[in-house]
C-alpha cells in the first residue's frame, strides 16, 4: 500500500469498513481510503454494489463523491489495481455461491451454519439484484476463457504415460481476496451533521445544501441508480471559499439498473427492506415493493431537518443528528416519519415546527417550501415529485418565499 498511498489516520468506522485519511505517494494529493474486509458473502455483495455504482458516477458530478481507484488485497502486502469496468471474479463467485471462495478449510467448517443462512438470504434477494445478475453474466463470459481462475481443471486420461496423483497439499492454494480498498476524494468538512451542527444557523447556506442535494439525486436517478440510504451521515462536505460543496456518498445499499433512467426509474421496483429508520419511506417501512421515489422521501426528511435545524438522538447514541420525526405524547417518544405515515396514511404533518423557532434557529421555511416538503413526504410515492422535477421546484419555492 505504501508504494501507492500513505495512510495517515482513521477518520471513520462503520459496520462494514474503516475509512482512513491518506495521500497519493507520487503527487501527495489527499484522499480518503476505505477498507472493506471480504469476510462473508453478504458484506461482499454490498461492496460490489458500492463499487459498481461509484464506477458509474466516476468523477462526473461535483455533488457525488469521486472514486479515484479500487484495489484488491490478496495478501498481507499484495495489492492489485482493478481495471475499470471489471468486477473481481472471485468476489462475484463468493456472492453467488454463498460462501467465501478461497477461504481456509477451517474457516469454512466454522461458518457452515451461517453460510447456509446466507445462501437462503442471497436467493431471496435475487429478485432485485440487478448489479449481481449483470456481474454473473460477466463472470460466465470470463470463465470461458479463464476457467483455471475459478476451478481446478481435470486432467485428461493418458494411458501411455502414468504420473503420480497430486495430493491436496501439493495443489496450489487458491487466491484469497482479503479486502477491497476504495480510494476516493477527501472531504475536509466531515458529514452533513458535523458540518451544519458545528456552525451557527445560516439560511443561505441551508438553501445551497438543499439545491446541491437535488442536483446529486437527479444525476444518480438519470444514471439508473437508486441510493436507498440517503441521510446526513451519507452526505460529505468539502469546504471551499465559496461555501460548502456537498457530496452524496456510501452506495453500499444502492441499486443500479442499466437502461432505466430518469422518470422511468419510478417503474423499477425493489423489495429489500433497507435504509435508516428516520429516513425510510412508508412503503419501505411496510415491507411493500418500492421505487426510486423512496429516495425523494428520504430527501424530504433531510430538507425539513436542514431548513428548520431539527435534530434528534437515536437510541443508544450520544451524537446529535439532523432528522425530522413525529413526537408521540408527553413522553417525547420519537417516531420516524415513515413509520408514522405507514401506520396512518392520513397523518397531517406540522410543517414548519413553529414551536422550535426560538433564536438562534433560522426562520421557518415559507409557504411554498412547506408545500413542497409536504409533497416530498407524501405517504403515496405518486404524489412525490420525481428527481428531475425537484431542483426546479425547490428553486421556484425559494424564490417565491423570498418575496
Secondary structure per residue as TSV (DSSP state, phi and psi in degrees):
chain	resnum	aa	ss	phi	psi
A	1	X	-	360.0	-39.4
A	2	X	T	-65.2	-21.0
A	3	X	T	-70.5	-26.3
A	4	X	T	-106.4	-43.6
A	5	X	E	-140.3	152.3
A	6	X	E	-112.0	123.5
A	7	X	E	-85.5	127.5
A	8	X	E	-97.7	-53.2
A	9	X	E	-162.5	157.5
A	10	X	E	-79.3	132.4
A	11	X	E	-118.7	-8.1
A	12	X	E	-169.4	149.7
A	13	X	E	-146.0	132.1
A	14	X	-	-129.0	-165.0
A	15	X	S	-68.0	-26.1
A	16	X	S	-113.3	-20.5
A	17	X	E	-165.3	-178.0
A	18	X	E	-125.7	139.7
A	19	X	E	-112.1	131.6
A	20	X	E	-116.4	150.2
A	21	X	E	-85.3	137.3
A	22	X	E	-150.6	-177.2
A	23	X	E	-136.5	146.1
A	24	X	E	-71.4	132.0
A	25	X	T	-62.2	-39.7
A	26	X	T	-78.7	-42.1
A	27	X	T	-103.6	-18.8
A	28	X	-	79.0	2.9
A	29	X	-	-62.5	135.5
A	30	X	E	-77.0	135.5
A	31	X	E	-138.9	162.4
A	32	X	E	-103.4	132.3
A	33	X	E	-122.0	119.0
A	34	X	E	-106.4	121.4
A	35	X	E	-101.1	123.5
A	36	X	E	-116.9	103.3
A	37	X	E	-69.5	131.9
A	38	X	-	-91.7	71.5
A	39	X	-	-98.6	-23.0
A	40	X	S	-152.4	157.6
A	41	X	H	-60.9	-35.6
A	42	X	H	-64.4	-42.9
A	43	X	H	-65.5	-42.6
A	44	X	H	-60.5	-38.0
A	45	X	H	-60.6	-42.9
A	46	X	H	-62.5	-40.6
A	47	X	H	-63.8	-42.2
A	48	X	H	-67.0	-35.8
A	49	X	H	-64.3	-41.8
A	50	X	H	-64.7	-44.8
A	51	X	H	-62.5	-44.2
A	52	X	H	-61.9	-44.5
A	53	X	H	-67.5	-42.6
A	54	X	H	-68.4	-32.5
A	55	X	H	-67.1	-33.9
A	56	X	H	-68.4	-38.1
A	57	X	H	-80.1	-32.1
A	58	X	T	47.8	-122.8
A	59	X	T	-120.2	35.3
A	60	X	-	-92.4	-6.1
A	61	X	-	-143.9	134.4
A	62	X	T	-66.2	-22.8
A	63	X	T	-102.8	16.8
A	64	X	B	-126.9	133.4
A	65	X	-	-56.9	137.6
A	66	X	-	-93.6	135.5
A	67	X	E	-98.0	122.5
A	68	X	E	-85.7	-46.3
A	69	X	E	-164.5	167.8
A	70	X	E	-132.3	135.4
A	71	X	E	-122.3	142.0
A	72	X	E	-107.4	123.0
A	73	X	E	-92.2	122.6
A	74	X	E	-115.0	-1.5
A	75	X	E	-163.7	175.4
A	76	X	T	-54.9	-35.3
A	77	X	T	-132.8	29.7
A	78	X	E	-118.6	115.3
A	79	X	E	-125.1	140.9
A	80	X	E	-128.1	124.7
A	81	X	E	-74.4	129.9
A	82	X	-	-83.5	140.0
A	83	X	-	-74.9	144.3
A	84	X	T	-57.8	139.4
A	85	X	T	81.9	-3.1
A	86	X	-	-112.9	140.5
A	87	X	-	-104.1	148.6
A	88	X	-	-63.8	115.0
A	89	X	H	-58.0	-43.3
A	90	X	H	-67.1	-32.2
A	91	X	H	-71.2	-39.6
A	92	X	H	-60.9	-41.9
A	93	X	H	-62.3	-38.3
A	94	X	H	-61.2	-43.2
A	95	X	H	-64.7	-45.0
A	96	X	H	-69.6	-33.8
A	97	X	H	-86.8	-16.4
A	98	X	T	77.3	17.2
A	99	X	S	-150.5	154.4
A	100	X	-	-74.8	112.4
A	101	X	T	-71.7	128.8
A	102	X	T	92.6	0.6
A	103	X	-	-71.6	150.9
A	104	X	-	-58.3	151.6
A	105	X	H	-58.5	-39.3
A	106	X	H	-62.0	-39.0
A	107	X	H	-67.3	-40.7
A	108	X	H	-63.2	-39.2
A	109	X	H	-66.7	-37.2
A	110	X	H	-69.6	-25.3
A	111	X	T	-104.0	17.2
A	112	X	H	-59.3	-47.8
A	113	X	H	-66.5	-44.4
A	114	X	H	-66.4	-36.5
A	115	X	H	-66.6	-34.1
A	116	X	H	-62.0	-43.0
A	117	X	H	-66.4	-39.0
A	118	X	H	-61.2	-42.3
A	119	X	H	-62.0	-38.3
A	120	X	H	-64.5	-46.2
A	121	X	H	-64.3	-40.7
A	122	X	H	-62.0	-41.4
A	123	X	H	-63.1	-38.4
A	124	X	H	-71.1	-20.6
A	125	X	G	-89.7	-3.0
A	126	X	G	-65.1	-18.5
A	127	X	G	-59.7	-38.8
A	128	X	G	-122.1	20.8
A	129	X	-	-91.2	75.1
A	130	X	H	-62.9	-42.3
A	131	X	H	-61.7	-46.7
A	132	X	H	-72.7	-32.7
A	133	X	H	-63.8	-42.0
A	134	X	H	-64.3	-39.5
A	135	X	H	-66.1	-34.1
A	136	X	H	-63.5	-40.4
A	137	X	H	-61.9	-39.8
A	138	X	H	-67.1	-36.8
A	139	X	H	-61.4	-43.9
A	140	X	H	-63.3	-40.1
A	141	X	H	-62.7	-41.4
A	142	X	H	-70.8	-34.8
A	143	X	H	-64.9	-24.2
A	144	X	H	-64.4	-35.5
A	145	X	H	-100.6	-10.8
A	146	X	-	-143.1	54.2
A	147	X	G	-62.1	-31.8
A	148	X	G	-65.2	-16.0
A	149	X	G	-72.4	-25.6
A	150	X	T	-110.1	-32.1
A	151	X	S	-137.1	160.5
A	152	X	-	-85.5	120.1
A	153	X	-	-66.0	143.7
A	154	X	-	-85.6	136.0
A	155	X	-	-77.9	133.5
A	156	X	-	-69.5	144.6
A	157	X	-	-63.1	138.7
A	158	X	-	-132.3	101.1
A	159	X	S	-75.4	-24.5
A	160	X	S	-75.9	-28.1
A	161	X	S	-140.5	109.8
A	162	X	-	-90.7	140.3
A	163	X	-	-126.1	152.2
A	164	X	-	-65.7	143.4
A	165	X	-	-74.7	132.9
A	166	X	-	-72.9	139.2
A	167	X	-	-83.8	166.0
A	168	X	G	-61.3	-35.0
A	169	X	G	-66.3	-27.6
A	170	X	G	-83.6	-17.8
A	171	X	S	-73.8	144.8
A	172	X	-	-64.7	139.8
A	173	X	-	-69.1	133.7
A	174	X	-	-63.7	150.4
A	175	X	-	-63.5	131.6
A	176	X	-	-102.1	142.2
A	177	X	-	-104.0	104.9
A	178	X	-	-83.6	-37.4
A	179	X	E	-165.0	155.4
A	180	X	E	-104.0	138.1
A	181	X	E	-117.1	118.4
A	182	X	E	-102.3	123.6
A	183	X	E	-102.9	116.7
A	184	X	E	-127.2	169.1
A	185	X	E	-66.4	148.0
A	186	X	-	-93.9	134.1
A	187	X	-	-112.6	114.5
A	188	X	T	-82.1	-5.2
A	189	X	T	-96.1	4.1
A	190	X	-	74.1	-161.5
A	191	X	B	-87.4	176.9
A	192	X	H	-64.5	-35.1
A	193	X	H	-59.8	-52.9
A	194	X	H	-60.5	-43.2
A	195	X	H	-67.4	-52.9
A	196	X	H	-72.9	-39.7
A	197	X	H	-77.6	-10.6
A	198	X	T	-92.7	3.5
A	199	X	S	-128.1	155.4
A	200	X	-	-62.6	150.3
A	201	X	-	-58.5	141.6
A	202	X	-	-147.6	112.3
A	203	X	H	-61.9	-41.5
A	204	X	H	-63.8	-41.4
A	205	X	H	-63.3	-43.0
A	206	X	H	-59.9	-42.7
A	207	X	H	-63.4	-39.4
A	208	X	H	-62.8	-43.7
A	209	X	H	-61.2	-45.6
A	210	X	H	-61.5	-44.3
A	211	X	H	-67.8	-37.9
A	212	X	H	-64.4	-39.2
A	213	X	H	-65.7	-35.6
A	214	X	H	-57.7	-47.5
A	215	X	H	-65.2	-38.7
A	216	X	H	-63.9	-47.2
A	217	X	H	-70.2	-35.6
A	218	X	H	-60.6	-43.3
A	219	X	H	-60.7	-46.5
A	220	X	H	-63.5	-46.1
A	221	X	H	-64.9	-33.6
A	222	X	H	-68.3	-21.8
A	223	X	T	-88.0	-1.9
A	224	X	T	82.8	20.4
A	225	X	E	-105.1	121.1
A	226	X	E	-101.5	121.9
A	227	X	-	-71.9	-49.9
A	228	X	S	72.5	2.8
A	229	X	-	-149.7	46.9
A	230	X	-	-74.5	125.8
A	231	X	S	-165.3	163.4
A	232	X	G	-57.1	-33.2
A	233	X	G	-60.9	-29.2
A	234	X	G	-100.6	18.6
A	235	X	E	-120.7	117.3
A	236	X	E	-99.9	160.5
A	237	X	E	-128.8	129.7
A	238	X	E	-102.8	126.4
A	239	X	E	-86.6	125.0
A	240	X	E	-129.9	162.2
A	241	X	T	-59.6	-24.9
A	242	X	T	-91.3	0.6
A	243	X	E	121.9	178.3
A	244	X	E	-72.2	141.6
A	245	X	E	-114.1	116.2
A	246	X	E	-91.4	148.7
A	247	X	E	-133.5	118.7
A	248	X	E	-71.4	133.5
A	249	X	-	-138.1	-178.0
A	250	X	-	60.5	87.3
A	251	X	-	-104.6	24.4
A	252	X	T	-63.3	-29.7
A	253	X	T	-101.7	5.0
A	254	X	-	-72.3	160.1
A	255	X	E	-128.1	134.2
A	256	X	E	-116.6	128.2
A	257	X	-	-120.0	108.0
A	258	X	T	-70.8	140.1
A	259	X	T	82.9	-1.6
A	260	X	-	-124.4	122.9
A	261	X	-	-148.4	167.9
A	262	X	G	56.6	-135.2
A	263	X	G	-65.0	-24.5
A	264	X	G	-63.4	-23.1
A	265	X	G	-65.8	-22.6
A	266	X	G	-71.2	-8.2
A	267	X	G	-100.2	-1.3
A	268	X	-	-90.8	116.6
A	269	X	-	-101.2	144.6
A	270	X	B	-122.3	159.1
A	271	X	-	-125.5	-18.1
A	272	X	-	-71.2	127.8
A	273	X	-	-80.1	111.7
A	274	X	-	-152.2	163.1
A	275	X	S	128.6	-165.3
A	276	X	-	-118.2	136.2
A	277	X	G	-45.3	-51.3
A	278	X	G	-77.4	-0.2
A	279	X	G	-126.3	-1.9
A	280	X	-	-76.8	141.6
A	281	X	-	-71.7	157.7
A	282	X	H	-57.3	-40.6
A	283	X	H	-66.6	-29.2
A	284	X	H	-73.1	-42.7
A	285	X	H	-56.4	-39.5
A	286	X	T	-81.0	-2.4
A	287	X	T	75.6	18.7
A	288	X	-	-84.7	165.8
A	289	X	-	-69.9	149.3
A	290	X	B	-145.0	170.5
A	291	X	-	-126.0	-169.5
A	292	X	T	-62.9	-14.9
A	293	X	H	-65.3	-15.8
A	294	X	H	-64.2	-32.4
A	295	X	H	-62.6	-37.0
A	296	X	H	-66.0	-38.5
A	297	X	H	-62.0	-45.9
A	298	X	H	-59.0	-41.3
A	299	X	H	-62.1	-40.2
A	300	X	H	-59.8	-41.6
A	301	X	H	-61.5	-45.4
A	302	X	H	-64.3	-44.5
A	303	X	H	-61.0	-45.5
A	304	X	H	-60.3	-45.1
A	305	X	H	-64.8	-41.6
A	306	X	H	-66.9	-47.0
A	307	X	H	-67.8	-31.9
A	308	X	H	-108.2	0.4
A	309	X	T	55.1	51.8
A	310	X	-	-88.9	129.2
A	311	X	E	-127.9	164.2
A	312	X	E	-151.6	166.2
A	313	X	-	-119.8	116.6
A	314	X	-	-72.2	153.1
A	315	X	T	-58.3	131.6
A	316	X	T	85.9	3.2
A	317	X	-	-121.2	160.1
A	318	X	-	-120.4	-0.2
A	319	X	S	-94.2	120.0
A	320	X	-	-65.9	139.7
A	321	X	E	-140.5	156.4
A	322	X	E	-75.3	135.0
A	323	X	-	174.0	143.7
A	324	X	-	-98.1	160.7
A	325	X	E	-163.1	175.0
A	326	X	E	-111.6	129.5
A	327	X	E	-94.5	125.9
A	328	X	E	-104.1	114.2
A	329	X	T	66.7	-171.5
A	330	X	T	-74.2	-18.2
A	331	X	T	-70.6	-16.8
A	332	X	T	77.3	19.3
A	333	X	E	-65.4	123.8
A	334	X	E	-91.5	130.8
A	335	X	E	-118.0	128.8
A	336	X	E	-56.4	145.4
A	337	X	H	-58.1	-43.9
A	338	X	H	-60.9	-41.8
A	339	X	H	-64.1	-44.5
A	340	X	H	-63.1	-40.6
A	341	X	H	-73.5	-29.6
A	342	X	H	-66.9	-39.0
A	343	X	H	-74.3	-29.8
A	344	X	-	-145.5	95.5
A	345	X	T	-68.4	-16.0
A	346	X	T	-93.3	7.0
A	347	X	-	-59.2	131.6
A	348	X	-	-95.3	113.2
A	349	X	-	-78.2	141.2
A	350	X	-	-95.1	95.0
A	351	X	S	-120.2	123.2
A	352	X	S	-82.0	167.9
A	353	X	-	-81.8	84.1
A	354	X	G	-60.6	-30.2
A	355	X	G	-71.4	-5.7
A	356	X	G	-101.6	20.6
A	357	X	-	-94.1	14.7
A	358	X	-	-66.5	140.8
A	359	X	T	-56.0	148.0
A	360	X	T	-97.5	27.6
A	361	X	S	-65.8	153.0
A	362	X	-	-69.7	162.4
A	363	X	-	-63.0	152.1
A	364	X	-	-67.8	155.6
A	365	X	-	-62.8	148.6
A	366	X	-	-74.7	176.4
A	367	X	H	-57.9	-40.9
A	368	X	H	-66.1	-41.4
A	369	X	H	-69.9	-35.6
A	370	X	H	-63.6	-39.8
A	371	X	H	-62.4	-43.5
A	372	X	H	-63.7	-42.1
A	373	X	H	-61.0	-41.3
A	374	X	H	-63.6	-36.2
A	375	X	H	-67.1	-42.5
A	376	X	H	-65.3	-30.7
A	377	X	T	-99.7	17.8
A	378	X	-	-64.2	144.2
A	379	X	S	-67.3	-27.4
A	380	X	S	-91.7	123.7
A	381	X	T	-59.1	-28.2
A	382	X	T	-69.3	-23.3
A	383	X	T	-78.7	-27.9
A	384	X	S	-68.7	141.7
A	385	X	-	-66.7	150.5
A	386	X	-	-78.5	165.5
A	387	X	H	-61.7	-35.4
A	388	X	H	-74.7	-11.5
A	389	X	H	-96.3	-17.3
A	390	X	H	-68.2	-47.8
A	391	X	H	-60.3	-43.2
A	392	X	H	-62.3	-39.7
A	393	X	H	-69.2	-38.0
A	394	X	H	-64.4	-46.6
A	395	X	H	-61.2	-43.0
A	396	X	H	-65.3	-41.0
A	397	X	H	-67.1	-43.4
A	398	X	H	-63.7	-38.5
A	399	X	H	-66.3	-43.9
A	400	X	H	-64.7	-40.8
A	401	X	H	-72.8	-22.0
A	402	X	H	-73.8	-17.4
A	403	X	-	-86.3	360.0
